[in-house]
Amino acid sequence: MQSWLCMGGAILFEVAGTVSMKLSEGFSRLIPSVLIFIFYGLAFILLTLALKKIDVGVAYAVWSGVGTALVAIIGFLFLKESMPLIKILFIALIIAGVTGLYLTTTAP
């Protein structure tokens, strides 16, 4: 369970780093630019800890899939990005795939 908590933290920090990239406006804003490196550093630390108990293929799929879905949702809700129906469908497929990986993963 601790590994999955690390995974959750890694995902949240990765999402925060990606949103900071957008807010940095091409490294022209200091605070978001610095936060990119802090958030990604924390994300990789937590991901590394999660990999102690979670298979790398599953961990990477969950980390990137959930992160992608969250960034798309944040982009729509807070950054005024478009969210056509087809985009919602594909985000749902990502979530379904990640859920399937989680449910079919056995503890080592």
Phi and psi restraints in degrees (range 20) as a CNS / XPLOR table:
assign (resid 1 and name C) (resid 2 and name N)
       (resid 2 and name CA) (resid 2 and name C) 1.0 -61.9 20.0 2
assign (resid 2 and name N) (resid 2 and name CA)
       (resid 2 and name C) (resid 3 and name N) 1.0 -36.3 20.0 2
assign (resid 2 and name C) (resid 3 and name N)
       (resid 3 and name CA) (resid 3 and name C) 1.0 -63.4 20.0 2
assign (resid 3 and name N) (resid 3 and name CA)
       (resid 3 and name C) (resid 4 and name N) 1.0 -39.5 20.0 2
assign (resid 3 and name C) (resid 4 and name N)
       (resid 4 and name CA) (resid 4 and name C) 1.0 -71.1 20.0 2
assign (resid 4 and name N) (resid 4 and name CA)
       (resid 4 and name C) (resid 5 and name N) 1.0 -29.4 20.0 2
assign (resid 4 and name C) (resid 5 and name N)
       (resid 5 and name CA) (resid 5 and name C) 1.0 -67.7 20.0 2
assign (resid 5 and name N) (resid 5 and name CA)
       (resid 5 and name C) (resid 6 and name N) 1.0 -41.2 20.0 2
assign (resid 5 and name C) (resid 6 and name N)
       (resid 6 and name CA) (resid 6 and name C) 1.0 -60.8 20.0 2
assign (resid 6 and name N) (resid 6 and name CA)
       (resid 6 and name C) (resid 7 and name N) 1.0 -41.1 20.0 2
assign (resid 6 and name C) (resid 7 and name N)
       (resid 7 and name CA) (resid 7 and name C) 1.0 -61.0 20.0 2
assign (resid 7 and name N) (resid 7 and name CA)
       (resid 7 and name C) (resid 8 and name N) 1.0 -45.0 20.0 2
assign (resid 7 and name C) (resid 8 and name N)
       (resid 8 and name CA) (resid 8 and name C) 1.0 -60.0 20.0 2
assign (resid 8 and name N) (resid 8 and name CA)
       (resid 8 and name C) (resid 9 and name N) 1.0 -43.2 20.0 2
assign (resid 8 and name C) (resid 9 and name N)
       (resid 9 and name CA) (resid 9 and name C) 1.0 -64.4 20.0 2
assign (resid 9 and name N) (resid 9 and name CA)
       (resid 9 and name C) (resid 10 and name N) 1.0 -41.0 20.0 2
assign (resid 9 and name C) (resid 10 and name N)
       (resid 10 and name CA) (resid 10 and name C) 1.0 -60.1 20.0 2
assign (resid 10 and name N) (resid 10 and name CA)
       (resid 10 and name C) (resid 11 and name N) 1.0 -41.7 20.0 2
assign (resid 10 and name C) (resid 11 and name N)
       (resid 11 and name CA) (resid 11 and name C) 1.0 -64.1 20.0 2
assign (resid 11 and name N) (resid 11 and name CA)
       (resid 11 and name C) (resid 12 and name N) 1.0 -46.1 20.0 2
assign (resid 11 and name C) (resid 12 and name N)
       (resid 12 and name CA) (resid 12 and name C) 1.0 -63.6 20.0 2
assign (resid 12 and name N) (resid 12 and name CA)
       (resid 12 and name C) (resid 13 and name N) 1.0 -40.7 20.0 2
assign (resid 12 and name C) (resid 13 and name N)
       (resid 13 and name CA) (resid 13 and name C) 1.0 -70.1 20.0 2
assign (resid 13 and name N) (resid 13 and name CA)
       (resid 13 and name C) (resid 14 and name N) 1.0 -35.1 20.0 2
assign (resid 13 and name C) (resid 14 and name N)
       (resid 14 and name CA) (resid 14 and name C) 1.0 -64.6 20.0 2
assign (resid 14 and name N) (resid 14 and name CA)
       (resid 14 and name C) (resid 15 and name N) 1.0 -42.1 20.0 2
assign (resid 14 and name C) (resid 15 and name N)
       (resid 15 and name CA) (resid 15 and name C) 1.0 -64.1 20.0 2
assign (resid 15 and name N) (resid 15 and name CA)
       (resid 15 and name C) (resid 16 and name N) 1.0 -42.9 20.0 2
assign (resid 15 and name C) (resid 16 and name N)
       (resid 16 and name CA) (resid 16 and name C) 1.0 -62.0 20.0 2
assign (resid 16 and name N) (resid 16 and name CA)
       (resid 16 and name C) (resid 17 and name N) 1.0 -39.0 20.0 2
assign (resid 16 and name C) (resid 17 and name N)
       (resid 17 and name CA) (resid 17 and name C) 1.0 -65.0 20.0 2
assign (resid 17 and name N) (resid 17 and name CA)
       (resid 17 and name C) (resid 18 and name N) 1.0 -40.7 20.0 2
assign (resid 17 and name C) (resid 18 and name N)
       (resid 18 and name CA) (resid 18 and name C) 1.0 -67.6 20.0 2
assign (resid 18 and name N) (resid 18 and name CA)
       (resid 18 and name C) (resid 19 and name N) 1.0 -42.3 20.0 2
assign (resid 18 and name C) (resid 19 and name N)
       (resid 19 and name CA) (resid 19 and name C) 1.0 -64.0 20.0 2
assign (resid 19 and name N) (resid 19 and name CA)
       (resid 19 and name C) (resid 20 and name N) 1.0 -37.3 20.0 2
assign (resid 19 and name C) (resid 20 and name N)
       (resid 20 and name CA) (resid 20 and name C) 1.0 -62.3 20.0 2
assign (resid 20 and name N) (resid 20 and name CA)
       (resid 20 and name C) (resid 21 and name N) 1.0 -34.6 20.0 2
assign (resid 20 and name C) (resid 21 and name N)
       (resid 21 and name CA) (resid 21 and name C) 1.0 -59.1 20.0 2
assign (resid 21 and name N) (resid 21 and name CA)
       (resid 21 and name C) (resid 22 and name N) 1.0 -46.3 20.0 2
assign (resid 21 and name C) (resid 22 and name N)
       (resid 22 and name CA) (resid 22 and name C) 1.0 -62.6 20.0 2
assign (resid 22 and name N) (resid 22 and name CA)
       (resid 22 and name C) (resid 23 and name N) 1.0 -44.4 20.0 2
assign (resid 22 and name C) (resid 23 and name N)
       (resid 23 and name CA) (resid 23 and name C) 1.0 -71.2 20.0 2
assign (resid 23 and name N) (resid 23 and name CA)
       (resid 23 and name C) (resid 24 and name N) 1.0 -20.2 20.0 2
assign (resid 23 and name C) (resid 24 and name N)
       (resid 24 and name CA) (resid 24 and name C) 1.0 -73.2 20.0 2
assign (resid 24 and name N) (resid 24 and name CA)
       (resid 24 and name C) (resid 25 and name N) 1.0 -15.7 20.0 2
assign (resid 24 and name C) (resid 25 and name N)
       (resid 25 and name CA) (resid 25 and name C) 1.0 51.3 20.0 2
assign (resid 25 and name N) (resid 25 and name CA)
       (resid 25 and name C) (resid 26 and name N) 1.0 55.8 20.0 2
assign (resid 25 and name C) (resid 26 and name N)
       (resid 26 and name CA) (resid 26 and name C) 1.0 69.6 20.0 2
assign (resid 26 and name N) (resid 26 and name CA)
       (resid 26 and name C) (resid 27 and name N) 1.0 39.9 20.0 2
assign (resid 26 and name C) (resid 27 and name N)
       (resid 27 and name CA) (resid 27 and name C) 1.0 64.9 20.0 2
assign (resid 27 and name N) (resid 27 and name CA)
       (resid 27 and name C) (resid 28 and name N) 1.0 21.0 20.0 2
assign (resid 27 and name C) (resid 28 and name N)
       (resid 28 and name CA) (resid 28 and name C) 1.0 -90.8 20.0 2
assign (resid 28 and name N) (resid 28 and name CA)
       (resid 28 and name C) (resid 29 and name N) 1.0 -9.8 20.0 2
assign (resid 28 and name C) (resid 29 and name N)
       (resid 29 and name CA) (resid 29 and name C) 1.0 -115.1 20.0 2
assign (resid 29 and name N) (resid 29 and name CA)
       (resid 29 and name C) (resid 30 and name N) 1.0 123.9 20.0 2
assign (resid 29 and name C) (resid 30 and name N)
       (resid 30 and name CA) (resid 30 and name C) 1.0 -63.9 20.0 2
assign (resid 30 and name N) (resid 30 and name CA)
       (resid 30 and name C) (resid 31 and name N) 1.0 -53.7 20.0 2
assign (resid 30 and name C) (resid 31 and name N)
       (resid 31 and name CA) (resid 31 and name C) 1.0 -62.8 20.0 2
assign (resid 31 and name N) (resid 31 and name CA)
       (resid 31 and name C) (resid 32 and name N) 1.0 -51.2 20.0 2
assign (resid 31 and name C) (resid 32 and name N)
       (resid 32 and name CA) (resid 32 and name C) 1.0 -60.7 20.0 2
assign (resid 32 and name N) (resid 32 and name CA)
       (resid 32 and name C) (resid 33 and name N) 1.0 -32.6 20.0 2
assign (resid 32 and name C) (resid 33 and name N)
       (resid 33 and name CA) (resid 33 and name C) 1.0 -65.0 20.0 2
assign (resid 33 and name N) (resid 33 and name CA)
       (resid 33 and name C) (resid 34 and name N) 1.0 -42.6 20.0 2
assign (resid 33 and name C) (resid 34 and name N)
       (resid 34 and name CA) (resid 34 and name C) 1.0 -68.2 20.0 2
assign (resid 34 and name N) (resid 34 and name CA)
       (resid 34 and name C) (resid 35 and name N) 1.0 -39.8 20.0 2
assign (resid 34 and name C) (resid 35 and name N)
       (resid 35 and name CA) (resid 35 and name C) 1.0 -62.6 20.0 2
assign (resid 35 and name N) (resid 35 and name CA)
       (resid 35 and name C) (resid 36 and name N) 1.0 -29.8 20.0 2
assign (resid 35 and name C) (resid 36 and name N)
       (resid 36 and name CA) (resid 36 and name C) 1.0 -52.8 20.0 2
assign (resid 36 and name N) (resid 36 and name CA)
       (resid 36 and name C) (resid 37 and name N) 1.0 -51.4 20.0 2
assign (resid 36 and name C) (resid 37 and name N)
       (resid 37 and name CA) (resid 37 and name C) 1.0 -70.3 20.0 2
assign (resid 37 and name N) (resid 37 and name CA)
       (resid 37 and name C) (resid 38 and name N) 1.0 -36.9 20.0 2
assign (resid 37 and name C) (resid 38 and name N)
       (resid 38 and name CA) (resid 38 and name C) 1.0 -65.3 20.0 2
assign (resid 38 and name N) (resid 38 and name CA)
       (resid 38 and name C) (resid 39 and name N) 1.0 -50.5 20.0 2
assign (resid 38 and name C) (resid 39 and name N)
       (resid 39 and name CA) (resid 39 and name C) 1.0 -64.4 20.0 2
assign (resid 39 and name N) (resid 39 and name CA)
       (resid 39 and name C) (resid 40 and name N) 1.0 -43.1 20.0 2
assign (resid 39 and name C) (resid 40 and name N)
       (resid 40 and name CA) (resid 40 and name C) 1.0 -68.0 20.0 2
assign (resid 40 and name N) (resid 40 and name CA)
       (resid 40 and name C) (resid 41 and name N) 1.0 -36.3 20.0 2
assign (resid 40 and name C) (resid 41 and name N)
       (resid 41 and name CA) (resid 41 and name C) 1.0 -60.2 20.0 2
assign (resid 41 and name N) (resid 41 and name CA)
       (resid 41 and name C) (resid 42 and name N) 1.0 -46.6 20.0 2
assign (resid 41 and name C) (resid 42 and name N)
       (resid 42 and name CA) (resid 42 and name C) 1.0 -64.5 20.0 2
assign (resid 42 and name N) (resid 42 and name CA)
       (resid 42 and name C) (resid 43 and name N) 1.0 -38.1 20.0 2
assign (resid 42 and name C) (resid 43 and name N)
       (resid 43 and name CA) (resid 43 and name C) 1.0 -61.8 20.0 2
assign (resid 43 and name N) (resid 43 and name CA)
       (resid 43 and name C) (resid 44 and name N) 1.0 -44.7 20.0 2
assign (resid 43 and name C) (resid 44 and name N)
       (resid 44 and name CA) (resid 44 and name C) 1.0 -70.0 20.0 2
assign (resid 44 and name N) (resid 44 and name CA)
       (resid 44 and name C) (resid 45 and name N) 1.0 -34.4 20.0 2
assign (resid 44 and name C) (resid 45 and name N)
       (resid 45 and name CA) (resid 45 and name C) 1.0 -61.8 20.0 2
assign (resid 45 and name N) (resid 45 and name CA)
       (resid 45 and name C) (resid 46 and name N) 1.0 -49.4 20.0 2
assign (resid 45 and name C) (resid 46 and name N)
       (resid 46 and name CA) (resid 46 and name C) 1.0 -67.3 20.0 2
assign (resid 46 and name N) (resid 46 and name CA)
       (resid 46 and name C) (resid 47 and name N) 1.0 -37.2 20.0 2
assign (resid 46 and name C) (resid 47 and name N)
       (resid 47 and name CA) (resid 47 and name C) 1.0 -63.5 20.0 2
assign (resid 47 and name N) (resid 47 and name CA)
       (resid 47 and name C) (resid 48 and name N) 1.0 -41.0 20.0 2
assign (resid 47 and name C) (resid 48 and name N)
       (resid 48 and name CA) (resid 48 and name C) 1.0 -61.0 20.0 2
assign (resid 48 and name N) (resid 48 and name CA)
       (resid 48 and name C) (resid 49 and name N) 1.0 -41.5 20.0 2
assign (resid 48 and name C) (resid 49 and name N)
       (resid 49 and name CA) (resid 49 and name C) 1.0 -66.1 20.0 2
assign (resid 49 and name N) (resid 49 and name CA)
       (resid 49 and name C) (resid 50 and name N) 1.0 -38.4 20.0 2
assign (resid 49 and name C) (resid 50 and name N)
       (resid 50 and name CA) (resid 50 and name C) 1.0 -64.0 20.0 2
assign (resid 50 and name N) (resid 50 and name CA)
       (resid 50 and name C) (resid 51 and name N) 1.0 -33.3 20.0 2
assign (resid 50 and name C) (resid 51 and name N)
       (resid 51 and name CA) (resid 51 and name C) 1.0 -69.6 20.0 2
assign (resid 51 and name N) (resid 51 and name CA)
       (resid 51 and name C) (resid 52 and name N) 1.0 -8.0 20.0 2
assign (resid 51 and name C) (resid 52 and name N)
       (resid 52 and name CA) (resid 52 and name C) 1.0 -64.8 20.0 2
assign (resid 52 and name N) (resid 52 and name CA)
       (resid 52 and name C) (resid 53 and name N) 1.0 -30.1 20.0 2
assign (resid 52 and name C) (resid 53 and name N)
       (resid 53 and name CA) (resid 53 and name C) 1.0 -124.2 20.0 2
assign (resid 53 and name N) (resid 53 and name CA)
       (resid 53 and name C) (resid 54 and name N) 1.0 -13.1 20.0 2
assign (resid 53 and name C) (resid 54 and name N)
       (resid 54 and name CA) (resid 54 and name C) 1.0 -109.5 20.0 2
assign (resid 54 and name N) (resid 54 and name CA)
       (resid 54 and name C) (resid 55 and name N) 1.0 135.2 20.0 2
assign (resid 54 and name C) (resid 55 and name N)
       (resid 55 and name CA) (resid 55 and name C) 1.0 -57.1 20.0 2
assign (resid 55 and name N) (resid 55 and name CA)
       (resid 55 and name C) (resid 56 and name N) 1.0 139.9 20.0 2
assign (resid 55 and name C) (resid 56 and name N)
       (resid 56 and name CA) (resid 56 and name C) 1.0 -61.3 20.0 2
assign (resid 56 and name N) (resid 56 and name CA)
       (resid 56 and name C) (resid 57 and name N) 1.0 -38.6 20.0 2
assign (resid 56 and name C) (resid 57 and name N)
       (resid 57 and name CA) (resid 57 and name C) 1.0 -63.4 20.0 2
assign (resid 57 and name N) (resid 57 and name CA)
       (resid 57 and name C) (resid 58 and name N) 1.0 -43.9 20.0 2
assign (resid 57 and name C) (resid 58 and name N)
       (resid 58 and name CA) (resid 58 and name C) 1.0 -68.0 20.0 2
assign (resid 58 and name N) (resid 58 and name CA)
       (resid 58 and name C) (resid 59 and name N) 1.0 -45.9 20.0 2
assign (resid 58 and name C) (resid 59 and name N)
       (resid 59 and name CA) (resid 59 and name C) 1.0 -59.7 20.0 2
assign (resid 59 and name N) (resid 59 and name CA)
       (resid 59 and name C) (resid 60 and name N) 1.0 -46.0 20.0 2
assign (resid 59 and name C) (resid 60 and name N)
       (resid 60 and name CA) (resid 60 and name C) 1.0 -67.3 20.0 2
assign (resid 60 and name N) (resid 60 and name CA)
       (resid 60 and name C) (resid 61 and name N) 1.0 -39.5 20.0 2
assign (resid 60 and name C) (resid 61 and name N)
       (resid 61 and name CA) (resid 61 and name C) 1.0 -63.6 20.0 2
assign (resid 61 and name N) (resid 61 and name CA)
       (resid 61 and name C) (resid 62 and name N) 1.0 -44.0 20.0 2
assign (resid 61 and name C) (resid 62 and name N)
       (resid 62 and name CA) (resid 62 and name C) 1.0 -66.0 20.0 2
assign (resid 62 and name N) (resid 62 and name CA)
       (resid 62 and name C) (resid 63 and name N) 1.0 -46.7 20.0 2
assign (resid 62 and name C) (resid 63 and name N)
       (resid 63 and name CA) (resid 63 and name C) 1.0 -59.8 20.0 2
assign (resid 63 and name N) (resid 63 and name CA)
       (resid 63 and name C) (resid 64 and name N) 1.0 -49.3 20.0 2
assign (resid 63 and name C) (resid 64 and name N)
       (resid 64 and name CA) (resid 64 and name C) 1.0 -75.3 20.0 2
assign (resid 64 and name N) (resid 64 and name CA)
       (resid 64 and name C) (resid 65 and name N) 1.0 -37.4 20.0 2
assign (resid 64 and name C) (resid 65 and name N)
       (resid 65 and name CA) (resid 65 and name C) 1.0 -67.4 20.0 2
assign (resid 65 and name N) (resid 65 and name CA)
       (resid 65 and name C) (resid 66 and name N) 1.0 -50.0 20.0 2
assign (resid 65 and name C) (resid 66 and name N)
       (resid 66 and name CA) (resid 66 and name C) 1.0 -66.1 20.0 2
assign (resid 66 and name N) (resid 66 and name CA)
       (resid 66 and name C) (resid 67 and name N) 1.0 -40.3 20.0 2
assign (resid 66 and name C) (resid 67 and name N)
       (resid 67 and name CA) (resid 67 and name C) 1.0 -60.1 20.0 2
assign (resid 67 and name N) (resid 67 and name CA)
       (resid 67 and name C) (resid 68 and name N) 1.0 -43.8 20.0 2
assign (resid 67 and name C) (resid 68 and name N)
       (resid 68 and name CA) (resid 68 and name C) 1.0 -61.0 20.0 2
assign (resid 68 and name N) (resid 68 and name CA)
       (resid 68 and name C) (resid 69 and name N) 1.0 -46.4 20.0 2
assign (resid 68 and name C) (resid 69 and name N)
       (resid 69 and name CA) (resid 69 and name C) 1.0 -62.8 20.0 2
assign (resid 69 and name N) (resid 69 and name CA)
       (resid 69 and name C) (resid 70 and name N) 1.0 -44.7 20.0 2
assign (resid 69 and name C) (resid 70 and name N)
       (resid 70 and name CA) (resid 70 and name C) 1.0 -64.6 20.0 2
assign (resid 70 and name N) (resid 70 and name CA)
       (resid 70 and name C) (resid 71 and name N) 1.0 -42.1 20.0 2
assign (resid 70 and name C) (resid 71 and name N)
       (resid 71 and name CA) (resid 71 and name C) 1.0 -63.3 20.0 2
assign (resid 71 and name N) (resid 71 and name CA)
       (resid 71 and name C) (resid 72 and name N) 1.0 -40.5 20.0 2
assign (resid 71 and name C) (resid 72 and name N)
       (resid 72 and name CA) (resid 72 and name C) 1.0 -62.9 20.0 2
assign (resid 72 and name N) (resid 72 and name CA)
       (resid 72 and name C) (resid 73 and name N) 1.0 -41.6 20.0 2
assign (resid 72 and name C) (resid 73 and name N)
       (resid 73 and name CA) (resid 73 and name C) 1.0 -67.0 20.0 2
assign (resid 73 and name N) (resid 73 and name CA)
       (resid 73 and name C) (resid 74 and name N) 1.0 -43.7 20.0 2
assign (resid 73 and name C) (resid 74 and name N)
       (resid 74 and name CA) (resid 74 and name C) 1.0 -63.3 20.0 2
assign (resid 74 and name N) (resid 74 and name CA)
       (resid 74 and name C) (resid 75 and name N) 1.0 -40.5 20.0 2
assign (resid 74 and name C) (resid 75 and name N)
       (resid 75 and name CA) (resid 75 and name C) 1.0 -58.1 20.0 2
assign (resid 75 and name N) (resid 75 and name CA)
       (resid 75 and name C) (resid 76 and name N) 1.0 -41.2 20.0 2
assign (resid 75 and name C) (resid 76 and name N)
       (resid 76 and name CA) (resid 76 and name C) 1.0 -70.4 20.0 2
assign (resid 76 and name N) (resid 76 and name CA)
       (resid 76 and name C) (resid 77 and name N) 1.0 -49.0 20.0 2
assign (resid 76 and name C) (resid 77 and name N)
       (resid 77 and name CA) (resid 77 and name C) 1.0 -71.9 20.0 2
assign (resid 77 and name N) (resid 77 and name CA)
       (resid 77 and name C) (resid 78 and name N) 1.0 -37.2 20.0 2
assign (resid 77 and name C) (resid 78 and name N)
       (resid 78 and name CA) (resid 78 and name C) 1.0 -118.1 20.0 2
assign (resid 78 and name N) (resid 78 and name CA)
       (resid 78 and name C) (resid 79 and name N) 1.0 -21.6 20.0 2
assign (resid 78 and name C) (resid 79 and name N)
       (resid 79 and name CA) (resid 79 and name C) 1.0 -110.6 20.0 2
assign (resid 79 and name N) (resid 79 and name CA)
       (resid 79 and name C) (resid 80 and name N) 1.0 9.3 20.0 2
assign (resid 79 and name C) (resid 80 and name N)
       (resid 80 and name CA) (resid 80 and name C) 1.0 58.8 20.0 2
assign (resid 80 and name N) (resid 80 and name CA)
       (resid 80 and name C) (resid 81 and name N) 1.0 36.6 20.0 2
assign (resid 80 and name C) (resid 81 and name N)
       (resid 81 and name CA) (resid 81 and name C) 1.0 -87.8 20.0 2
assign (resid 81 and name N) (resid 81 and name CA)
       (resid 81 and name C) (resid 82 and name N) 1.0 154.3 20.0 2
assign (resid 81 and name C) (resid 82 and name N)
       (resid 82 and name CA) (resid 82 and name C) 1.0 -71.4 20.0 2
assign (resid 82 and name N) (resid 82 and name CA)
       (resid 82 and name C) (resid 83 and name N) 1.0 153.8 20.0 2
assign (resid 82 and name C) (resid 83 and name N)
       (resid 83 and name CA) (resid 83 and name C) 1.0 -142.2 20.0 2
assign (resid 83 and name N) (resid 83 and name CA)
       (resid 83 and name C) (resid 84 and name N) 1.0 72.5 20.0 2
assign (resid 83 and name C) (resid 84 and name N)
       (resid 84 and name CA) (resid 84 and name C) 1.0 -68.2 20.0 2
assign (resid 84 and name N) (resid 84 and name CA)
       (resid 84 and name C) (resid 85 and name N) 1.0 164.0 20.0 2
assign (resid 84 and name C) (resid 85 and name N)
       (resid 85 and name CA) (resid 85 and name C) 1.0 -56.5 20.0 2
assign (resid 85 and name N) (resid 85 and name CA)
       (resid 85 and name C) (resid 86 and name N) 1.0 -38.3 20.0 2
assign (resid 85 and name C) (resid 86 and name N)
       (resid 86 and name CA) (resid 86 and name C) 1.0 -64.8 20.0 2
assign (resid 86 and name N) (resid 86 and name CA)
       (resid 86 and name C) (resid 87 and name N) 1.0 -35.3 20.0 2
assign (resid 86 and name C) (resid 87 and name N)
       (resid 87 and name CA) (resid 87 and name C) 1.0 -66.1 20.0 2
assign (resid 87 and name N) (resid 87 and name CA)
       (resid 87 and name C) (resid 88 and name N) 1.0 -40.9 20.0 2
assign (resid 87 and name C) (resid 88 and name N)
       (resid 88 and name CA) (resid 88 and name C) 1.0 -62.1 20.0 2
assign (resid 88 and name N) (resid 88 and name CA)
       (resid 88 and name C) (resid 89 and name N) 1.0 -42.2 20.0 2
assign (resid 88 and name C) (resid 89 and name N)
       (resid 89 and name CA) (resid 89 and name C) 1.0 -59.3 20.0 2
assign (resid 89 and name N) (resid 89 and name CA)
       (resid 89 and name C) (resid 90 and name N) 1.0 -46.6 20.0 2
assign (resid 89 and name C) (resid 90 and name N)
       (resid 90 and name CA) (resid 90 and name C) 1.0 -71.3 20.0 2
assign (resid 90 and name N) (resid 90 and name CA)
       (resid 90 and name C) (resid 91 and name N) 1.0 -32.3 20.0 2
assign (resid 90 and name C) (resid 91 and name N)
       (resid 91 and name CA) (resid 91 and name C) 1.0 -64.2 20.0 2
assign (resid 91 and name N) (resid 91 and name CA)
       (resid 91 and name C) (resid 92 and name N) 1.0 -41.6 20.0 2
assign (resid 91 and name C) (resid 92 and name N)
       (resid 92 and name CA) (resid 92 and name C) 1.0 -61.5 20.0 2
assign (resid 92 and name N) (resid 92 and name CA)
       (resid 92 and name C) (resid 93 and name N) 1.0 -38.1 20.0 2
assign (resid 92 and name C) (resid 93 and name N)
       (resid 93 and name CA) (resid 93 and name C) 1.0 -65.7 20.0 2
assign (resid 93 and name N) (resid 93 and name CA)
       (resid 93 and name C) (resid 94 and name N) 1.0 -38.6 20.0 2
assign (resid 93 and name C) (resid 94 and name N)
       (resid 94 and name CA) (resid 94 and name C) 1.0 -61.1 20.0 2
assign (resid 94 and name N) (resid 94 and name CA)
       (resid 94 and name C) (resid 95 and name N) 1.0 -47.3 20.0 2
assign (resid 94 and name C) (resid 95 and name N)
       (resid 95 and name CA) (resid 95 and name C) 1.0 -63.1 20.0 2
assign (resid 95 and name N) (resid 95 and name CA)
       (resid 95 and name C) (resid 96 and name N) 1.0 -40.7 20.0 2
assign (resid 95 and name C) (resid 96 and name N)
       (resid 96 and name CA) (resid 96 and name C) 1.0 -63.3 20.0 2
assign (resid 96 and name N) (resid 96 and name CA)
       (resid 96 and name C) (resid 97 and name N) 1.0 -41.8 20.0 2
assign (resid 96 and name C) (resid 97 and name N)
       (resid 97 and name CA) (resid 97 and name C) 1.0 -64.8 20.0 2
assign (resid 97 and name N) (resid 97 and name CA)
       (resid 97 and name C) (resid 98 and name N) 1.0 -43.8 20.0 2
assign (resid 97 and name C) (resid 98 and name N)
       (resid 98 and name CA) (resid 98 and name C) 1.0 -64.6 20.0 2
assign (resid 98 and name N) (resid 98 and name CA)
       (resid 98 and name C) (resid 99 and name N) 1.0 -41.5 20.0 2
assign (resid 98 and name C) (resid 99 and name N)
       (resid 99 and name CA) (resid 99 and name C) 1.0 -61.7 20.0 2
assign (resid 99 and name N) (resid 99 and name CA)
       (resid 99 and name C) (resid 100 and name N) 1.0 -42.8 20.0 2
assign (resid 99 and name C) (resid 100 and name N)
       (resid 100 and name CA) (resid 100 and name C) 1.0 -62.1 20.0 2
assign (resid 100 and name N) (resid 100 and name CA)
       (resid 100 and name C) (resid 101 and name N) 1.0 -41.5 20.0 2
assign (resid 100 and name C) (resid 101 and name N)
       (resid 101 and name CA) (resid 101 and name C) 1.0 -62.0 20.0 2
assign (resid 101 and name N) (resid 101 and name CA)
       (resid 101 and name C) (resid 102 and name N) 1.0 -44.5 20.0 2
assign (resid 101 and name C) (resid 102 and name N)
       (resid 102 and name CA) (resid 102 and name C) 1.0 -62.8 20.0 2
assign (resid 102 and name N) (resid 102 and name CA)
       (resid 102 and name C) (resid 103 and name N) 1.0 -45.6 20.0 2
assign (resid 102 and name C) (resid 103 and name N)
       (resid 103 and name CA) (resid 103 and name C) 1.0 -69.6 20.0 2
assign (resid 103 and name N) (resid 103 and name CA)
       (resid 103 and name C) (resid 104 and name N) 1.0 -23.7 20.0 2
assign (resid 103 and name C) (resid 104 and name N)
       (resid 104 and name CA) (resid 104 and name C) 1.0 -99.7 20.0 2
assign (resid 104 and name N) (resid 104 and name CA)
       (resid 104 and name C) (resid 105 and name N) 1.0 3.9 20.0 2
assign (resid 104 and name C) (resid 105 and name N)
       (resid 105 and name CA) (resid 105 and name C) 1.0 -87.0 20.0 2
assign (resid 105 and name N) (resid 105 and name CA)
       (resid 105 and name C) (resid 106 and name N) 1.0 128.4 20.0 2
assign (resid 105 and name C) (resid 106 and name N)
       (resid 106 and name CA) (resid 106 and name C) 1.0 -99.5 20.0 2
assign (resid 106 and name N) (resid 106 and name CA)
       (resid 106 and name C) (resid 107 and name N) 1.0 148.7 20.0 2
assign (resid 106 and name C) (resid 107 and name N)
       (resid 107 and name CA) (resid 107 and name C) 1.0 -68.8 20.0 2
assign (resid 107 and name N) (resid 107 and name CA)
       (resid 107 and name C) (resid 108 and name N) 1.0 141.4 20.0 2
